[in-house]
Amino acid sequence: LVAIVAALLVFVTGFSSPTGVAHAILYVPVVVASMWSTRRSDPLMLAGLCTALAAVGAELHPEAESLGVHVWINTALAGLAIWITAAGVRLRMSTEQELRENEEEMRAVLNTAIDGVITSDEWGVITSINPAAEEIFGYSHGELSGANISVLMPSPFSEEHDAYVKRYLKTGEKKIIGVGREVVGLRKDGEEVPLELGVSEWGDGGRRFTAILRDLTDRRRLEAEIRQGQKLEAIGQLAGGIAHDFNNLLMGVIGCCRIARSSENTEEIKAQVIEVHGAAERGAVLTRQLLNFSRRKDLSPEPVLIDEVITRLKDMHARLLTENFDLHIDLQAPSARVLIDPGQVEQILMNLAINGRDALGERGHLRVETAVESCEEIGLGGG
């Protein structure tokens, strides 16, 4: 409406403009003003109105006859400028509308994404964070916007982050960018959270980074439950063999007690008591092995002598196998250590024994070997 009023004012003042002035060119700013309209059709509609008013103004101008063809040349050139301006304004409006729609679409995607998304500049300053990332770290958008991204990292990574970014910007050496990896984040309450992280670089005229984060807490919990379930399954497999061992122990205890009760010889009674004590000790060892294997523990990697673990599990492996299976253990790495959780080693060995037994069928040979070899010897390269 404002633009239409402005066009009419230009039309009216045109009758009092000096002779020879291309007054119709004043319609161009009126068309430019239409870029603030919400409808993309307005520039073309206003251009048509301004062109018509310019033509009518030229026809009705008091000095139109004396100026002759010059009036129409000026009017034609002004009309051309009006339509070129209208086309440019409409193109700009279309571009801005597309940008707004893309921004709204991207905002909707980020706001509904189940993974956390954080963007930062080349200095590590956070520029945006989506709701999923806010939930992961326990911060609000206002608390993190403008903060350094290192506040989301535990020590020592938070102290090393700025130096890593400077080194990357200087040398291009990548450690995380473009490579997904598992990391540990730091929540607002100080609790560490396992994350899967992917980082990409983008930007025109300034380097920007986008981090996509996935909370692995539920996955870690599920993995722990699966490991515990596998342990319970292995314990079920062991139950038959352990029951047999306990039955033998109890039969021995009962026999010793009967002999001791019927004997009046002190030395003989003492010997039977010693046998009962030994049977009880063996039963305690069985129980302790079963409890240690079944206990739910958090993963705690440490240097483990792998041969010692296999030796300790030898009796449990034997109980998993029937009399139709031969178990052969050949340990050639007495000093070799593996950085792993001891409980995981036991679980892996038990699963291998169970799977090997099931795959072999009713009878077979199960062989467990250890040896120390270099990566080059087994074709993995390196040293």
N, C-alpha and C positions, 0 to 999 in steps of 0.2 A: 504493500500500500504506500509506503514512504517513497519507494522508487517511482511509482506511478505519479504521485504528487510532484516529485522532482522533475519528471519528464514533462508534465503539464506546465510547470514553471519555466522550463527551458523554452517550451513552445510559445508561451505568452511573451517572454522577454525577447524572443527572436524578432518580433515586429518593430522593436525599438532599437535594434542593433545597428551600428554604423554600416554604411554602404560598403559592400565588398568583403565584409567579415564572414568567414565560414562559421556561422553561428551553430550549425547543426553538429559540429564536432563536440559540443558540450553534452550531447547525449551519451558519449562514450563513458564518462565517469558514472552516469546513471546506471548503465549496464554493469559496470564494474561493481557497483554497490549491491547488485543482486547475488553476489557470491555468498553473502551472509544469509541468504534464504535457505529454508530447509528442503525446498523442492528443486530438483535438478532441471526441471522444465522451465523455471522462471526466467533464466537468462535469455533463452530463445524467444519466449513470449514477449519479454520486455524489449528485445531487439526489434521484433516486428512492430511493436507499438511505437518505438522511437523512430524507426524508418518511416512509418506512415506519417507521424507528426512532422518529421523533417520535410517530407514531400509536400504535405499540406501547407506548412509554413513557407516553403519556397514559392508555392503557387499563389498564396494570399499576401505575400510581402508587398508593401506599397511600391517598392522600387523594382519589383521583379521584371517589369517590361524593359526598364532602362538598362538593367544589368544583363539581360538576355541570357545567353548560353552559359555565362560564368556562374550563375546561380545554380543551375542544374549540375554543372561539373562539380562544384563544391559540395552540393547535396549528395551526389553519387559517391564521391570520395568519403564523405562522412558516413554514408550508409555502409560502405565497404568496411570502414574502421569499426562501425558498430557491430557488424556481424562477425568480424574477426575477433573482436573483444568478447562477444557473446560465446563464440566457440571455445575460446581459451578459458573463460570463466566456467563454462559447463564442464570442460575437461578437468579443470582443477577440482571442481565440486565432486566429480565422479571419482577422481583419484583419492580425495580426502574421505569420501564415503567408503570406498573400498578399504582404505587403511583403518578406518574406524571399525568396520565389520570384521576385518582380520584381527584387530586388537581385541574386540569383544569375543571372537571365536577362540583366540588363544587364551584369553583370561578365563573363559568358561572351561576350556580343556584343563588348564593348570589348577583351577579351583576344584575340579572334580577328580583330578588324578590321584590315584592311591599311593603313588611314589612322591617323595619330597623333591621339589625343584627349587634350587637357589641360584641366582645370578649374581655375579660380582665383577668389578672392574679389574684392571691389571694390577692394582695395588691390594687386591683382596677385600675391598670394601663391598659389603653386601648391598645390592641395588633392588632386589626383589626376592620374595620368599612366598611359596604357596601354602595353603592351609595344611597340607599333609606334612610339610617340613616343620611347620609350627607345632603340630601334634607330636612329631618325633622328638623334637628338642625341648618342648615345653615353653617356648618363647612366643610372644605375640609379634606381629609384623612390625609394630612400632619399636619394639625393643631391639630388633635385629637390623632394621633398615639403617644403613650408615655405619654399622659396626664392622669390625674386621672379622672375616670368616674364621680366623683362628680361635675365636671364642667357642666354637663348636668342636674343638679338638682337645683331647687330653694331652697332658705332658708325656713325652717331650715333643710331640708333633706340633703343638701350638707354637712352641718357641722356634721350631725349624721351618715353619711354613713360609715366612717372609723371605728367608734366605733362599729357599727352594724356588719361589716365584721369581726373584731377582736373577737367579742363575738360569732359569728357563728363558726369561725375556732376553738375556744376554747371549746365551749359547744355543737355545732351542732344544736343550736336552730334556726329554720327556720321561717322567716316571709314572704319572697317573693319567695325564691328558691323553684321551683316545684309547686308554686301556682300562677295562673294568677290573676292579679288585675289591677285596673285602678289607674294611677298615673299622676303626672304633671311633665313635662319636661321643661327645660329652653333652649331657642334658643340662638344663638350667639348675636342676637339683643336685648336680654333681655326679649323677649315676652315669656310668659308661654304657653305651648301646652299640651292639654289632650292626654294621651297615654294609650294604653292597653299593659301591660308588662307581659312577661313570662321569667323566669330565670332558666337555668339548669346548673348543675355542671359536669365537665368532667376532664380528664387529667390522664396521667400515669407518675408518677414521679414528679408531680407538679399540684396543683389544679388550674383549669381554669373555667371561667364562660362565658356562652353565654346568652345574653339578646336579646329577640325578641320583637320589638316595633311596634305597629300599631297606626298611627295618627288618633285620634278620632275627629279631627276638623270638617270634613265634616259630620260625624255622629251626632255630637252635633248640627250643623247647621240644619240638616234635622229634628232632633227631635224637635228643636225650631219651625221649619216651620209646623211640624205636630201638635204641640200643638196649634199654632196660627190658623191652619186650623180647629181644633176641636172647638176652641173658636168661630170662625166665623160661624161654623155650629150651635153651641148652640145659637149664636146671632140670626141666621135665625129662629131658633125654637121660640126664645123669641119675634120676631118681631110682630107676631100676637097679643100676649097678651099685649105688650107695646102699640101697635097701638090702641087697645081697651081702655087701660087706658088713653092714651092721648086724645082719642076721648071724653071720659067721662069728662076729665078735661076741654077740650075746650068747650064742651057743657055747662058745669057749668059756665065758664068764659063768654060765649056769653049770657047766661041767666041773669047773674049778671049785665052785661053791659046794657042789655035791661031794666031791672028794674031800674037801676041807671039813665038811660036817661029819663025814663018816670016819675020819682019821683022828687018832689020838696022838699022832706024832707031831710035835711042835714044829720041827723043821719042815715036814711035808706041808703042814698048814701054812707056814710062812711062804714056802715056794708057791703054793696056790694063790695066796694073796698077791704075791709079786706078779703072777700071771694075770690076775684080774686087773691089777693096776696098769700093766702094760696094755691090756685090751682097752681099758678106759682111755688111756693116752692116745691110742690109735683112733679111737672113736672121736676124741676131741679134735685131733688133726683133721679128720674128715669133715667134721662140723665147721671148723674154722675155715677150711678151704672153700666150702660151699657158701658160707657167709661172706667171705671176702669177695668171692666172684659175683654174688648177687647184689652186693651193696650198691646203692645209687650214689654216685659221686660226680662232682663237676670235673670237667676235663682239666688236667694239670700236667702238661708235657714236661718230661724230665729225662735226662740221659739214662737209658735202661740197658742193662746187659741182657741181650736177647737170649743167649744160651741159658742163663739162669731162669728166665721166665719159662722157656720150653721144658727145662728139667723139672721145674716146680709143677707144671701141668701134665707131666707124663702119666701119672696115675689117673687123672681125670680123663685124659684122652683114652686110656685103656678101658675105662668104664663105659665110654661111649660106643666102643666097638664090641661086637659079639666075638665068640670064640673062633668064628670063621675068618676073622681078619687078623693079619699080621701087622704089628706096629713096629716100625724101625726108625730109630732116631739117630742121626749122624750130625753131631755138633762140632764144627770146625772154626768157630769164631768166639773163643772164650773171652776175648777182651773187646769185642765190637760193641759199641753203644749206639743206640738209636734214640733220637729225640722224639718221644711220643708219650702219651699217657699210658701208664702200666696197665690200667684196666682195659684200655682199647686193644693193647697187644693180646691180652688174655682172650678178649671177645673175638678178635680176628682169628686167633688160633683155634678156638673152640668152633667157630663157624666153619672154618676150613675142614676141620675133622668131621663135622656133621655132614657138610656138603659132599666131601670125598666119600664118606661111607654110603650116603644115599645114592651117589652116582655109580658106585661100584656094584651095587646090588647085594647079593647074599654073601659073597665072599670076595676077598682081594687083599692087596698089600697097600698099606698107607705109610708113606715115607716122609719124614720131616728132616730137612737138611739145612745147615747154615754154612756160609762161607764168606770170606772177605774178598771182594773183587773191585777193580777200578771201573769207572764209567767207560773208559776206552776199551776195556776188555770185553764189555757186554754190548758195545756198539752205541752208547749214548753220547759219545763225545765228551769233551772236557777232560778233567783230571781226577 
